[in-house]
Amino acid sequence: MSNKDDTPRPVTSEVVTAKKKLAFKKRLSKWKPTRRNLDRNEKKLLRHANKFIISRWDNLRIVREQIAGWLILMTCLIIFAFVQIAVYGQSNSTSAPIAGGTYAEGVVGKIDTISPLYAATDRERSVSRLVYSGLFDYDQTGNLRPELASSYSISDDGKTYTVKLRSNVRWSDGKTFGADDVVSTVNLMKNAIVDSVLNSSWKSIEIKKIDDQTVAFGLKSPLASFPFALTFGVLPHHIMKEVAPATVRSFSIEDVDKIVGTGPFVYSSSEALANGHSILHFSANSNYFRGKPRLSVFNVQTYESSDKLLEGFKAKEANAAASLSVSSAEKSLTIKNSRLVQNPLADGVFALFNNSRPVTGDQTVREALRLAIDRDTLRKRAVSSGDDTVGKLATPNALETPMISQSVKGLGALKQPSYDVKAAAEKLDAAGWKLNANKQREKDGSIMSLEIVTIKGADYEVTAKRIADAWRQLGIEVNLTLADPSNAQQNYFITRSYDVLVYQIHLGADPDVYAYWGSSQASAYGLNLANYKSTISDLAMTNARSQTDQTKRDARYIDFAKRWIADVPAIALYQPNTYYLKTAESRSIDSNLQVVDPTSRFSDVSSWTVKFGQLKNTP
């Protein structure tokens, strides 16, 4: 039996730990770095770095540039996609005017009335047009169109005009429009007690109600231009019948309940301003027979001058400025976010000779004075600031006859003699007005002197000054008077205290200008300011205005125009423009509008707008 104890002993944790430490030391002794091992490992590290990093660095830079290029391309493609979507959306939608918004128009001068019986100025007649419709009106092309009337017919003798009325018209208070309203309005115009500004034009015309939708006008003699007189505003009989004729004039713009019309807008109130001017407020007439206007509100604000009006526009007090002067219109060209609309006006600027005065009563002298005027240069400089340069505004249309050329077929072919200062001097010599030693025109011991009158502050004032300068170059003594507009009628027109009057005349769409050139109108209160008397001209005009056949009528007016050019009662200078400034985003009048008179700018007012929306197009 052995002495050793062969019984197995348990392994303790201390034993295990000791063995692990011994094994770790053996391994560590094997890994102990040497200088040789370090050098060898360093070389391996550099070799791998050169192979996998440094040698491929250029490739990495190229890849990076390519990745950047792809990122830029992808960004461009995304932007292009968004743009394409936007363009596609716009191509499938349209910016269109929508209802709503306020339009504010500024005008120069106070507005005392909007009644068609008493509206005397262009601004008053324009505002009246917003509320009161006429039987006829002018369209965008300047032609007469039915308004409250639907049609008319002329009797065989040309003395009776029968007018049919629309059946779908209601007053702004909801009452039905009819023949009684037309008859009542005409009778008010004819009544001397009412004292309407239209009395002299209507006192000899009779009116008769045929039925509720028909009226007949009776004239003493045929008058082809009569339909153009049917543009007067019609008043409501159901309101006016309660008013005594003597108190009609006492109506003011404060009598809102009595201001009832058939026009596109309804007068609602007025607001007094500190400077004595005012703002008139109008709202859309939901009963308007052409359809409720797009604008919800139309305001008219008055200013004391054209320059003040322009300042108001700049201050955004108004969307538009109507009937600007030439100087203000020129200034407006520099205003951002605005548009100046320049339209020819159916007016004419003339140098009217007083045919009853000693010097200008000589036809040869009048011919000489006409030859001395360079009319082409004159009209180009009519829109300048007063110096000898051509202005930045549109040049006014030429005017060669006493009528607008579009009003008579063939009229445009007629011309006044061209500028020829040498021929002008020769004619003055032939008339006995020769240059003396002082280079003055003299005849029988008298120096040739002309008194020229024009209206102070008018756009054509500069034209009058240039005419005076041109005649002075011929050796004529010229005195130019700038008449105050407030007393020009009393001091000069009634007395005809001038040799030459440089003045603007309203010609209109119809060629009937008898009032300006008929011998019977050469009186103190007549409109024949040239005192022109010609039997031949009278016959041609009388025949033309009574002729219902348009071809024959045109022929007679051509005869009259030829006689007028030959007799030289005046010099036709140019057809002036009217200037309307508006914000770029508003839609109102444009350059295609034919402006017969300032009120015709509202011919399409129901479609004006300041608001727009996107409408989708359906395929």
C-alpha positions as CSV (number, residue, x, y, z in Angstrom):
1,M,0.0,0.0,0.0
2,S,1.4,3.4,-1.0
3,N,1.8,6.3,1.4
4,K,0.7,8.9,-1.0
5,D,-2.8,10.2,-0.8
6,D,-4.3,9.7,-4.3
7,T,-7.6,11.5,-3.5
8,P,-8.1,14.4,-6.1
9,R,-7.9,17.9,-4.7
10,P,-10.4,20.6,-5.7
11,V,-9.2,23.5,-8.0
12,T,-9.5,26.8,-6.4
13,S,-10.1,30.3,-8.0
14,E,-6.6,31.4,-6.9
15,V,-5.0,28.6,-8.8
16,V,-6.9,29.5,-12.0
17,T,-5.9,33.1,-11.8
18,A,-2.3,32.3,-11.3
19,K,-2.3,30.1,-14.4
20,K,-3.9,32.8,-16.6
21,K,-1.3,35.4,-15.5
22,L,1.5,32.9,-16.3
23,A,0.1,32.3,-19.8
24,F,-0.4,36.0,-20.5
25,K,3.3,36.7,-19.6
26,K,4.5,34.0,-21.9
27,R,2.4,35.5,-24.8
28,L,3.5,39.1,-24.0
29,S,7.1,38.0,-24.1
30,K,6.6,36.7,-27.6
31,W,5.0,40.1,-28.8
32,K,7.5,42.3,-27.3
33,P,8.5,44.7,-30.1
34,T,12.0,45.1,-31.3
35,R,13.5,48.0,-33.3
36,R,13.6,45.7,-36.3
37,N,9.9,44.8,-35.9
38,L,8.9,48.5,-35.7
39,D,10.8,49.4,-38.8
40,R,9.3,46.5,-40.7
41,N,5.7,47.4,-39.6
42,E,6.3,51.1,-40.4
43,K,7.3,50.2,-44.0
44,K,4.3,47.9,-44.3
45,L,2.1,50.8,-43.1
46,L,3.6,53.3,-45.6
47,R,3.4,50.8,-48.4
48,H,-0.3,50.2,-47.8
49,A,-1.0,53.9,-47.4
50,N,0.7,54.7,-50.7
51,K,-1.2,51.9,-52.4
52,F,-4.7,52.4,-51.1
53,I,-4.8,56.1,-50.2
54,I,-2.1,58.4,-51.7
55,S,-1.9,56.7,-55.1
56,R,-5.7,57.0,-55.4
57,W,-6.1,60.5,-54.1
58,D,-6.4,62.0,-57.6
59,N,-9.0,59.4,-58.5
60,L,-10.9,60.4,-55.3
61,R,-10.8,64.1,-56.3
62,I,-12.1,63.3,-59.8
63,V,-14.9,61.2,-58.3
64,R,-15.7,64.0,-55.9
65,E,-16.0,66.5,-58.8
66,Q,-18.2,64.0,-60.7
67,I,-20.5,63.6,-57.7
68,A,-20.7,67.4,-57.3
69,G,-21.6,67.7,-61.0
70,W,-24.3,65.1,-60.6
71,L,-25.7,66.8,-57.6
72,I,-25.9,70.1,-59.5
73,L,-27.6,68.4,-62.5
74,M,-30.1,66.8,-60.2
75,T,-30.8,70.2,-58.5
76,C,-31.4,71.8,-62.0
77,L,-33.7,69.0,-63.0
78,I,-35.8,69.4,-59.8
79,I,-36.0,73.2,-60.4
80,F,-36.9,72.7,-64.0
81,A,-39.6,70.3,-63.0
82,F,-41.1,72.8,-60.6
83,V,-40.9,75.6,-63.3
84,Q,-42.6,73.3,-65.8
85,I,-45.4,72.5,-63.4
86,A,-45.9,76.3,-62.7
87,V,-45.9,77.1,-66.4
88,Y,-48.3,74.3,-67.2
89,G,-50.5,75.5,-64.4
90,Q,-50.5,79.0,-65.9
91,S,-51.1,77.7,-69.4
92,N,-54.2,76.0,-68.0
93,S,-55.4,79.1,-66.2
94,T,-56.1,82.7,-67.1
95,S,-55.7,85.9,-65.1
96,A,-59.2,87.4,-65.4
97,P,-60.9,90.5,-63.9
98,I,-63.2,89.7,-61.0
99,A,-65.9,91.6,-59.2
100,G,-65.1,93.9,-56.3
101,G,-62.7,96.6,-55.3
102,T,-62.7,100.4,-55.3
103,Y,-61.7,102.6,-58.2
104,A,-60.8,106.2,-57.3
105,E,-60.5,108.8,-60.1
106,G,-59.2,112.3,-59.5
107,V,-60.4,115.3,-61.5
108,V,-59.5,119.0,-61.6
109,G,-62.1,121.5,-60.3
110,K,-65.1,121.4,-58.0
111,I,-68.3,119.4,-58.8
112,D,-71.4,121.3,-57.8
113,T,-74.0,119.1,-59.4
114,I,-74.4,115.8,-61.1
115,S,-77.9,116.6,-62.5
116,P,-78.0,116.3,-66.3
117,L,-80.1,119.5,-66.3
118,Y,-77.3,121.6,-64.9
119,A,-74.0,119.8,-65.4
120,A,-72.0,122.5,-67.2
121,T,-68.4,121.4,-67.1
122,D,-66.7,118.2,-68.5
123,R,-66.1,116.9,-65.0
124,E,-69.8,117.4,-64.0
125,R,-71.1,115.9,-67.2
126,S,-68.7,112.9,-66.7
127,V,-69.9,112.2,-63.1
128,S,-73.5,112.7,-64.2
129,R,-72.9,110.0,-66.8
130,L,-72.1,107.5,-64.0
131,V,-75.6,107.8,-62.6
132,Y,-77.8,108.9,-65.5
133,S,-78.0,107.1,-68.9
134,G,-79.1,108.7,-72.1
135,L,-81.2,107.3,-75.0
136,F,-78.0,107.0,-76.9
137,D,-74.3,106.9,-76.1
138,Y,-70.9,106.4,-77.7
139,D,-69.2,103.0,-77.9
140,Q,-65.4,102.3,-77.7
141,T,-65.0,103.2,-81.4
142,G,-66.7,106.6,-81.1
143,N,-69.8,105.5,-82.9
144,L,-73.3,106.2,-81.6
145,R,-75.0,103.2,-79.9
146,P,-78.4,102.7,-78.3
147,E,-78.5,103.0,-74.6
148,L,-81.9,103.4,-73.1
149,A,-83.3,103.3,-76.6
150,S,-83.4,100.1,-78.6
151,S,-83.9,101.7,-82.1
152,Y,-85.2,104.7,-83.9
153,S,-86.9,105.6,-87.2
154,I,-87.2,108.8,-89.3
155,S,-90.3,110.0,-91.0
156,D,-90.2,110.6,-94.8
157,D,-90.0,114.4,-94.3
158,G,-87.1,114.0,-91.9
159,K,-88.9,116.0,-89.2
160,T,-90.1,113.2,-86.8
161,Y,-87.8,110.8,-85.0
162,T,-89.6,107.9,-83.4
163,V,-87.6,106.1,-80.6
164,K,-88.3,102.7,-79.2
165,L,-87.2,102.2,-75.6
166,R,-85.7,99.1,-74.0
167,S,-88.1,97.0,-72.0
168,N,-85.6,95.6,-69.5
169,V,-84.5,98.9,-67.8
170,R,-85.2,99.7,-64.2
171,W,-84.2,102.7,-62.0
172,S,-81.7,102.2,-59.2
173,D,-84.6,102.2,-56.7
174,G,-86.3,99.3,-58.6
175,K,-89.0,101.3,-60.5
176,T,-89.6,100.5,-64.2
177,F,-88.2,102.9,-66.8
178,G,-90.5,104.0,-69.6
179,A,-91.7,106.8,-71.9
180,D,-93.0,109.0,-69.1
181,D,-89.5,109.4,-67.9
182,V,-88.2,110.6,-71.3
183,V,-91.2,113.0,-71.8
184,S,-90.8,114.4,-68.3
185,T,-87.0,115.1,-68.7
186,V,-87.4,116.8,-72.1
187,N,-90.2,119.0,-70.7
188,L,-87.9,120.0,-67.8
189,M,-85.2,120.9,-70.3
190,K,-87.7,123.0,-72.3
191,N,-89.1,124.8,-69.3
192,A,-87.6,128.3,-68.9
193,I,-88.3,128.3,-65.2
194,V,-86.1,125.2,-64.7
195,D,-83.3,127.1,-66.4
196,S,-81.4,124.1,-67.6
197,V,-78.2,124.5,-69.5
198,L,-79.8,122.5,-72.3
199,N,-82.8,124.8,-72.7
200,S,-81.6,126.7,-75.8
201,S,-81.0,123.4,-77.6
202,W,-84.4,121.9,-76.8
203,K,-86.9,124.7,-76.5
204,S,-88.1,124.3,-80.1
205,I,-88.3,120.5,-80.1
206,E,-91.6,118.8,-79.4
207,I,-92.0,115.4,-77.7
208,K,-94.9,113.0,-77.6
209,K,-95.6,109.7,-75.8
210,I,-96.8,107.1,-78.3
211,D,-97.0,104.2,-75.7
212,D,-95.1,103.1,-72.6
213,Q,-92.1,102.1,-74.7
214,T,-92.2,104.6,-77.5
215,V,-91.7,108.4,-77.8
216,A,-91.6,110.7,-80.9
217,F,-89.6,113.9,-81.3
218,G,-90.9,116.6,-83.6
219,L,-88.4,119.0,-85.3
220,K,-89.2,122.2,-87.2
221,S,-86.9,121.2,-90.0
222,P,-84.9,118.1,-90.9
223,L,-81.8,117.6,-88.9
224,A,-79.6,114.5,-89.7
225,S,-77.5,115.0,-86.6
226,F,-80.4,114.9,-84.2
227,P,-79.6,111.4,-82.8
228,F,-76.4,112.8,-81.5
229,A,-78.5,115.1,-79.3
230,L,-80.2,112.2,-77.7
231,T,-77.3,111.5,-75.3
232,F,-78.8,113.7,-72.5
233,G,-79.3,112.0,-69.1
234,V,-82.8,110.9,-68.4
235,L,-84.4,111.7,-65.0
236,P,-87.0,109.6,-63.1
237,H,-90.5,110.9,-63.6
238,H,-91.8,109.2,-60.4
239,I,-89.5,111.5,-58.4
240,M,-89.4,114.7,-60.5
241,K,-93.2,114.9,-60.7
242,E,-93.3,115.7,-57.0
243,V,-90.9,118.7,-57.5
244,A,-91.9,122.2,-58.5
245,P,-90.0,123.4,-61.6
246,A,-88.8,126.5,-59.6
247,T,-87.1,124.3,-57.0
248,V,-85.4,121.8,-59.3
249,R,-82.2,123.8,-59.3
250,S,-82.1,123.7,-55.5
251,F,-81.2,120.0,-55.6
252,S,-77.7,119.5,-54.3
253,I,-75.4,116.5,-54.1
254,E,-76.7,116.1,-50.5
255,D,-80.2,115.1,-51.7
256,V,-79.2,111.5,-52.0
257,D,-82.7,110.1,-52.0
258,K,-83.6,112.2,-55.1
259,I,-80.6,111.1,-57.1
260,V,-82.0,108.0,-58.8
261,G,-80.7,106.9,-62.2
262,T,-80.4,104.1,-64.7
263,G,-76.6,104.3,-65.0
264,P,-74.0,101.8,-63.9
265,F,-73.5,103.4,-60.5
266,V,-75.6,104.8,-57.7
267,Y,-74.6,108.0,-55.9
268,S,-74.3,107.3,-52.2
269,S,-72.6,110.2,-50.4
270,S,-70.0,113.0,-50.5
271,E,-67.2,113.9,-48.2
272,A,-65.9,117.4,-47.8
273,L,-62.2,118.0,-47.8
274,A,-60.3,120.7,-45.9
275,N,-59.3,122.5,-49.1
276,G,-62.9,123.1,-50.2
277,H,-62.8,120.1,-52.5
278,S,-64.6,116.8,-52.0
279,I,-64.9,113.1,-52.6
280,L,-68.0,111.7,-54.2
281,H,-68.9,108.1,-53.5
282,F,-70.7,105.8,-55.9
283,S,-71.7,102.1,-55.5
284,A,-72.4,99.6,-58.2
285,N,-76.0,99.6,-59.5
286,S,-77.3,96.1,-59.3
287,N,-80.2,97.1,-61.5
288,Y,-78.0,98.3,-64.4
289,F,-79.5,96.9,-67.6
290,R,-76.1,95.9,-69.0
291,G,-75.2,94.0,-65.8
292,K,-73.9,95.0,-62.5
293,P,-70.4,96.6,-62.8
294,R,-67.4,94.7,-61.7
295,L,-66.3,97.5,-59.4
296,S,-68.0,97.7,-56.1
297,V,-67.2,101.3,-55.4
298,F,-66.3,104.2,-57.7
299,N,-65.0,107.4,-56.0
300,V,-64.4,110.8,-57.6
301,Q,-62.0,113.1,-55.8
302,T,-61.6,116.8,-56.9
303,Y,-58.3,118.7,-56.9
304,E,-57.6,122.4,-57.4
305,S,-55.0,122.0,-60.2
306,S,-53.6,119.5,-62.5
307,D,-50.3,119.5,-60.5
308,K,-52.2,118.8,-57.3
309,L,-54.0,116.0,-59.0
310,L,-50.7,114.5,-60.0
311,E,-49.4,114.7,-56.4
312,G,-52.6,113.0,-55.2
313,F,-52.0,110.2,-57.7
314,K,-48.4,109.8,-56.5
315,A,-49.7,109.7,-52.9
316,K,-52.0,106.8,-53.9
317,E,-55.1,108.8,-53.1
318,A,-56.5,107.8,-56.5
319,N,-56.2,105.0,-59.0
320,A,-56.4,107.4,-61.9
321,A,-56.0,111.1,-62.9
322,A,-58.4,112.3,-65.6
323,S,-57.8,115.1,-68.2
324,L,-54.3,116.0,-67.2
325,S,-52.7,119.1,-68.6
326,V,-49.8,118.6,-71.1
327,S,-47.2,119.7,-68.5
328,S,-48.6,117.3,-65.8
329,A,-48.9,114.5,-68.4
330,E,-45.2,114.9,-69.3
331,K,-44.2,114.8,-65.6
332,S,-46.3,111.6,-65.1
333,L,-44.1,109.7,-67.5
334,T,-41.5,109.2,-64.8
335,I,-44.0,107.7,-62.2
336,K,-43.3,104.0,-61.6
337,N,-46.1,101.5,-61.7
338,S,-48.3,103.7,-63.8
339,R,-49.5,104.1,-67.4
340,L,-50.3,107.3,-69.3
341,V,-53.1,106.7,-71.9
342,Q,-53.0,109.3,-74.7
343,N,-56.1,109.5,-76.9
344,P,-57.0,111.9,-79.7
345,L,-60.0,114.1,-78.6
346,A,-62.7,115.0,-81.1
347,D,-61.8,118.7,-80.7
348,G,-59.9,121.1,-82.8
349,V,-57.4,123.9,-81.9
350,F,-57.8,126.8,-84.3
351,A,-56.5,130.3,-84.9
352,L,-59.8,132.0,-85.5
353,F,-59.6,135.2,-87.6
354,N,-62.1,137.9,-86.7
355,N,-63.5,138.4,-90.2
356,S,-65.1,141.7,-89.2
357,R,-61.9,143.5,-88.2
358,P,-60.1,145.9,-90.6
359,V,-56.9,143.9,-91.0
360,T,-58.1,140.3,-90.7
361,G,-61.2,141.1,-92.7
362,D,-58.9,141.0,-95.8
363,Q,-58.8,137.5,-97.2
364,T,-55.4,138.0,-98.8
365,V,-54.0,138.9,-95.4
366,R,-55.5,135.8,-93.9
367,E,-54.0,133.7,-96.6
368,A,-50.6,135.3,-95.9
369,L,-50.9,134.7,-92.2
370,R,-51.8,131.0,-92.8
371,L,-48.8,130.5,-95.0
372,A,-46.5,131.9,-92.3
373,I,-47.4,129.1,-89.9
374,D,-45.4,125.9,-89.9
375,R,-48.3,123.8,-88.7
376,D,-46.4,120.5,-88.6
377,T,-43.7,121.8,-86.3
378,L,-46.3,123.7,-84.3
379,R,-48.3,120.6,-83.5
380,K,-45.2,118.6,-82.6
381,R,-44.2,121.3,-80.2
382,A,-47.7,121.7,-78.8
383,V,-46.8,118.9,-76.3
384,S,-43.4,120.3,-75.2
385,S,-42.8,122.3,-72.0
386,G,-42.7,125.6,-73.7
387,D,-39.2,125.7,-75.3
388,D,-38.4,124.9,-78.9
389,T,-37.9,121.2,-78.4
390,V,-40.3,118.4,-79.3
391,G,-42.0,117.0,-76.2
392,K,-42.0,113.4,-75.0
393,L,-45.7,113.0,-75.4
394,A,-47.5,111.7,-78.5
395,T,-47.8,114.2,-81.2
396,P,-51.4,115.4,-81.8
397,N,-53.1,114.5,-85.0
398,A,-53.1,117.0,-87.8
399,L,-56.3,118.9,-88.5
400,E,-56.9,120.4,-92.0
401,T,-60.6,121.2,-92.0
402,P,-63.3,122.4,-89.6
403,M,-64.3,118.8,-89.0
404,I,-62.7,115.6,-87.8
405,S,-61.5,113.7,-90.9
406,Q,-63.1,110.4,-89.8
407,S,-66.6,112.0,-89.7
408,V,-66.9,112.5,-93.5
409,K,-65.8,110.1,-96.2
410,G,-63.1,111.7,-98.4
411,L,-62.5,114.6,-96.0
412,G,-58.9,113.4,-95.3
413,A,-57.9,114.2,-98.8
414,L,-58.3,117.9,-98.3
415,K,-55.3,120.0,-97.2
416,Q,-54.6,123.6,-96.3
417,P,-51.7,125.2,-98.2
418,S,-48.3,124.2,-96.9
419,Y,-45.9,126.5,-94.9
420,D,-44.2,129.0,-97.2
421,V,-42.9,132.1,-95.5
422,K,-41.7,133.7,-98.8
423,A,-45.1,133.3,-100.3
424,A,-46.6,134.8,-97.2
425,A,-44.4,137.9,-97.5
426,E,-45.4,138.3,-101.1
427,K,-49.1,138.2,-100.3
428,L,-48.7,140.8,-97.7
429,D,-46.9,143.0,-100.2
430,A,-49.7,142.4,-102.7
431,A,-52.2,143.5,-100.0
432,G,-50.3,146.8,-99.6
433,W,-48.6,145.9,-96.4
434,K,-45.0,146.5,-97.2
435,L,-41.9,146.6,-95.0
436,N,-40.7,150.1,-94.1
437,A,-37.2,151.3,-93.1
438,N,-37.8,149.8,-89.6
439,K,-38.7,146.5,-91.2
440,Q,-42.4,146.9,-90.0
441,R,-45.4,146.2,-92.2
442,E,-47.0,149.5,-93.1
443,K,-49.9,150.6,-95.3
444,D,-51.2,154.1,-95.9
445,G,-49.1,155.3,-93.0
446,S,-50.5,152.7,-90.5
447,I,-48.4,150.0,-88.9
448,M,-49.8,146.5,-89.2
449,S,-50.8,145.4,-85.8
450,L,-52.7,142.2,-84.6
451,E,-54.4,141.6,-81.3
452,I,-54.2,137.9,-80.4
453,V,-56.2,136.5,-77.5
454,T,-56.0,133.0,-75.9
455,I,-57.0,131.4,-72.6
456,K,-54.5,131.7,-69.8
457,G,-53.3,128.3,-68.6
458,A,-54.7,126.4,-71.5
459,D,-52.6,123.7,-73.1
460,Y,-52.7,125.7,-76.4
461,E,-51.3,128.9,-74.7
462,V,-47.8,127.9,-75.9
463,T,-49.2,127.5,-79.4
464,A,-50.5,131.0,-79.4
465,K,-47.1,132.3,-78.3
466,R,-45.4,130.5,-81.2
467,I,-47.9,131.9,-83.7
468,A,-47.3,135.4,-82.4
469,D,-43.5,134.9,-82.9
470,A,-44.0,133.6,-86.4
471,W,-46.0,136.6,-87.5
472,R,-43.5,139.0,-85.8
473,Q,-40.9,137.5,-88.2
474,L,-42.9,139.0,-91.1
475,G,-42.6,142.5,-89.6
476,I,-46.1,142.5,-88.0
477,E,-46.6,144.1,-84.6
478,V,-48.4,141.4,-82.4
479,N,-49.9,141.9,-79.0
480,L,-50.8,138.7,-77.2
481,T,-53.4,138.7,-74.4
482,L,-53.8,135.8,-72.0
483,A,-57.5,136.0,-71.0
484,D,-58.6,134.8,-67.6
485,P,-61.0,131.8,-68.1
486,S,-63.5,133.3,-65.6
487,N,-64.1,136.4,-67.7
488,A,-63.1,135.6,-71.2
489,Q,-66.7,135.2,-72.3
490,Q,-67.7,138.6,-71.0
491,N,-64.6,140.5,-71.9
492,Y,-63.6,139.0,-75.3
493,F,-66.1,136.5,-76.8
494,I,-69.3,138.5,-76.6
495,T,-67.6,141.7,-77.8
496,R,-65.3,139.9,-80.3
497,S,-62.4,142.0,-79.0
498,Y,-59.6,140.4,-80.9
499,D,-58.2,140.1,-84.4
500,V,-57.2,136.4,-83.8
501,L,-58.5,134.0,-81.2
502,V,-56.4,130.9,-80.5
503,Y,-59.0,128.5,-79.1
504,Q,-60.1,124.9,-78.7
505,I,-63.5,123.9,-80.2
506,H,-65.5,120.7,-79.6
507,L,-66.2,119.1,-83.0
508,G,-67.7,115.8,-82.0
509,A,-68.3,112.6,-83.9
510,D,-70.9,114.2,-86.3
511,P,-69.7,116.7,-88.9
512,D,-72.5,119.2,-88.2
513,V,-70.5,122.3,-87.3
514,Y,-73.1,124.9,-88.4
515,A,-73.1,126.4,-84.9
516,Y,-69.4,127.5,-85.4
517,W,-69.5,128.7,-89.0
518,G,-73.1,129.5,-89.9
519,S,-73.7,133.2,-90.7
520,S,-76.7,133.3,-88.3
521,Q,-74.4,132.3,-85.4
522,A,-72.1,135.4,-85.9
523,S,-73.8,137.2,-83.0
524,A,-72.7,138.3,-79.5
525,Y,-73.9,135.0,-77.9
526,G,-73.4,132.8,-81.0
527,L,-70.6,130.3,-81.3
528,N,-69.3,131.7,-84.7
529,L,-66.3,133.3,-83.0
530,A,-64.8,134.1,-86.4
531,N,-67.8,136.2,-87.5
532,Y,-67.5,134.2,-90.7
533,K,-70.3,134.9,-93.2
534,S,-70.6,133.0,-96.5
535,T,-73.7,132.3,-98.5
536,I,-72.0,129.4,-100.3
537,S,-70.9,127.8,-97.0
538,D,-74.3,128.3,-95.4
539,L,-76.1,126.5,-98.3
540,A,-73.6,123.6,-98.2
541,M,-74.0,123.1,-94.5
542,T,-77.8,123.6,-94.5
543,N,-78.2,121.0,-97.3
544,A,-75.8,118.6,-95.5
545,R,-77.4,118.8,-92.1
546,S,-80.9,118.1,-93.6
547,Q,-79.7,115.3,-95.8
548,T,-80.6,111.7,-94.6
549,D,-78.7,110.1,-97.5
550,Q,-75.2,109.6,-96.2
551,T,-73.5,109.7,-99.6
552,K,-75.2,113.0,-100.5
553,R,-74.5,114.3,-97.0
554,D,-70.8,113.6,-97.2
555,A,-70.7,115.3,-100.6
556,R,-72.2,118.5,-99.2
557,Y,-69.8,118.6,-96.3
558,I,-66.9,118.2,-98.7
559,D,-68.2,121.2,-100.6
560,F,-68.3,123.2,-97.4
561,A,-64.8,122.2,-96.4
562,K,-63.4,123.3,-99.7
563,R,-65.1,126.6,-99.4
564,W,-63.9,127.0,-95.9
565,I,-60.2,126.3,-96.8
566,A,-60.5,128.9,-99.7
567,D,-62.1,131.6,-97.6
568,V,-59.6,131.2,-94.6
569,P,-61.9,132.2,-91.8
570,A,-59.5,130.4,-89.5
571,I,-56.4,128.1,-89.5
572,A,-57.0,124.5,-88.5
573,L,-54.0,123.7,-86.3
574,Y,-54.3,120.2,-84.7
575,Q,-56.6,117.8,-82.9
576,P,-55.5,117.7,-79.3
577,N,-55.0,114.6,-77.1
578,T,-56.6,113.9,-73.8
579,Y,-54.4,112.4,-71.1
580,Y,-55.5,109.8,-68.6
581,L,-53.1,108.4,-66.0
582,K,-53.8,105.2,-64.2
583,T,-52.1,102.5,-62.1
584,A,-50.5,99.7,-64.1
585,E,-52.6,97.0,-62.5
586,S,-56.0,98.6,-63.0
587,R,-58.0,98.1,-66.2
588,S,-60.0,101.0,-67.4
589,I,-59.6,103.1,-70.6
590,D,-56.9,102.2,-73.1
591,S,-55.3,103.7,-76.2
592,N,-57.8,102.2,-78.5
593,L,-60.7,104.2,-77.1
594,Q,-62.0,106.9,-79.5
595,V,-62.7,109.8,-77.1
596,V,-65.6,111.8,-78.6
597,D,-65.8,114.0,-75.4
598,P,-64.4,113.5,-71.9
599,T,-67.6,111.7,-70.8
600,S,-67.1,109.0,-73.3
601,R,-64.3,107.5,-71.3
602,F,-67.0,105.8,-69.3
603,S,-68.5,104.0,-72.3
604,D,-67.2,100.7,-70.9
605,V,-67.0,101.6,-67.2
606,S,-69.1,98.6,-66.1
607,S,-66.2,96.3,-67.1
608,W,-63.5,98.3,-65.4
609,T,-61.7,96.5,-62.6
610,V,-58.9,96.6,-60.0
611,K,-59.1,92.9,-59.0
612,F,-58.0,89.8,-60.8
613,G,-58.2,86.1,-60.2
614,Q,-56.9,82.9,-61.8
615,L,-59.5,80.9,-63.8
616,K,-58.7,77.3,-64.9
617,N,-59.0,76.6,-68.6
618,T,-61.1,73.5,-69.4
619,P,-59.8,71.3,-72.2
